[in-house]
Amino acid sequence: NVQKVLNADPDTQVAKVGVGSPGKETTFFGSATLKAIKKFQVKHGLARVNGVGYGVFGPKTKAKLAEVSKLKGL
């Protein structure tokens, strides 16, 4: 579900095509998903580039992903 939420916004897509792209999400949390998480954190004001929590899939990021998922009906 993490990749589905990230892919719902063009700014945070895991991949444009292929594995991890919209409709081809996986359960694998690799480098492409991490990169998308970082973009998501910056976009939603959860962390700054190279700041505290940047790239950490912690409680704040999980909560915001859940909120966005609910808003988008995912």
C-alpha positions as CSV (number, residue, x, y, z in Angstrom):
1,N,0.0,0.0,0.0
2,V,3.0,2.4,0.6
3,Q,3.9,2.3,-3.1
4,K,0.2,2.8,-4.1
5,V,0.0,6.0,-2.0
6,L,3.3,7.3,-3.3
7,N,2.3,6.5,-6.9
8,A,-1.0,8.4,-6.5
9,D,1.0,11.7,-6.7
10,P,3.3,12.3,-9.7
11,D,5.7,14.1,-7.4
12,T,6.3,11.1,-5.3
13,Q,6.0,8.2,-7.8
14,V,8.3,5.2,-7.1
15,A,8.8,4.7,-10.8
16,K,7.3,6.0,-14.0
17,V,7.4,2.6,-15.7
18,G,8.2,-1.0,-14.8
19,V,8.4,-2.5,-11.4
20,G,7.0,-0.2,-8.7
21,S,5.2,2.0,-11.2
22,P,1.5,2.7,-10.9
23,G,-0.4,-0.6,-11.3
24,K,2.8,-2.5,-10.8
25,E,3.5,-1.9,-7.1
26,T,5.3,-4.5,-5.1
27,T,5.9,-5.2,-1.4
28,F,9.7,-4.6,-1.8
29,F,11.0,-1.5,0.0
30,G,14.1,-0.8,-2.0
31,S,16.1,2.2,-3.1
32,A,13.4,3.5,-5.4
33,T,10.8,3.4,-2.7
34,L,13.2,5.1,-0.2
35,K,13.8,7.9,-2.8
36,A,10.0,8.3,-3.1
37,I,9.6,8.4,0.7
38,K,12.1,11.2,0.9
39,K,10.3,13.2,-1.7
40,F,7.0,12.5,0.2
41,Q,8.6,13.7,3.5
42,V,9.8,17.0,1.9
43,K,6.6,17.6,0.1
44,H,4.5,17.2,3.3
45,G,6.9,19.1,5.6
46,L,7.9,16.0,7.5
47,A,11.6,16.4,7.0
48,R,14.2,18.5,5.2
49,V,16.8,17.1,2.8
50,N,19.5,15.5,5.0
51,G,17.7,16.7,8.1
52,V,16.5,14.7,11.2
53,G,14.2,11.9,10.1
54,Y,14.9,12.3,6.4
55,G,14.5,8.9,4.8
56,V,13.3,7.3,8.0
57,F,10.0,5.4,7.6
58,G,8.9,6.3,11.1
59,P,5.7,7.2,12.9
60,K,5.2,10.7,11.4
61,T,5.7,9.4,7.8
62,K,3.5,6.4,8.4
63,A,0.7,8.6,9.9
64,K,0.9,11.0,7.0
65,L,0.8,8.1,4.4
66,A,-2.3,6.7,6.2
67,E,-3.9,10.2,6.1
68,V,-3.1,10.6,2.4
69,S,-4.3,7.1,1.6
70,K,-7.6,7.7,3.3
71,L,-8.1,11.1,1.5
72,K,-7.4,9.4,-1.9
73,G,-9.5,6.4,-1.1
74,L,-6.7,3.9,-1.4
